[in-house]
Amino acid sequence: MSATVSTIVRPEVTTKTSTFLRLFSACWDGIAAYFVRRAAIASLQELNDRALSDIGITRSQIEAAVRGFVPLRDQARIP
């Protein structure tokens, strides 16, 4: 009976390692997302005002648009 119980219950070390890996993965994803946002902002800042107007944003809205806080023109319209 004790052999069956020991195979069902996970050791505490595995749980702590799993928690650490999830935390590390979440941090890594956050860092990667930061660099992707910075690259998108840099790309948009290279565009001229006419191109930004075609996209539907102004130069002052670039960072907010990359973060998803500026709705696109087609999404803002209610049919």
N, C-alpha and C positions, 0 to 999 in steps of 0.2 A: 504494500500500500504506500509506503513512503517513497518508493521509486516512482510511482505514478504521480504523486503530488509534486515531487521535485521537477518532473518534466513539464508539468502544466504551468507552474509559477515561474515567471521570468526573474532572472537575477536582477538586483538593483543596479548593477553596473551597466547593463544593457539599456535600462530606462534612462539613466543619466547621460549616457553617450548619445542616445537618440535625441534627447532634449537639446544637448549641445549642438548636434548636427543640424537640427531644425533652426536653432537660433543663428548659427553660423550661416546657414543657407539664406535665411531671411535678411541678414545683414549684407551678404554678398549681393543678393537681388536688389536691395536698396541702393548699394553703391553703383551697380551696373545701370540701374534706372537713372541715377543722377547723371552719369556720363552720357547716356543716350539723350537725355533732356538738354544737356549743355551743347552737344553736337547739333541737335535740332535748332536750338536758339542761334548758334553760330551760323548755321546754314541760312536761316531766315534773315538774319541781320545782313547777310551779303546781298540779298535781293534789293532791287530799287523799289521806290514807293509805288510805282505803277504795278509791278508784279505783286507786291503785298496787297494792293487794292483789288487786284484780280482774285486773290485768295479770299479776300473779305476781312482783312485785318489791317490795322495801322501799325506803325513802327512801335508805338508805345504799348501795344497789345501783344507783342511777340511772346514774352515770357508767360503771360496768362493763357495765351492760346496753346502753347506747348504743354502747359499743365492741365489743359482741358476746361478752363474757366470761361472761355469765350465761345459762345455757340456759333456755329457756321450759319451763314445767311439762309440756306435752304432749311435748316432745322429750326430756325427762329420763326419762320412763317407758319401760320396756322391756316390750313385750307378752309 
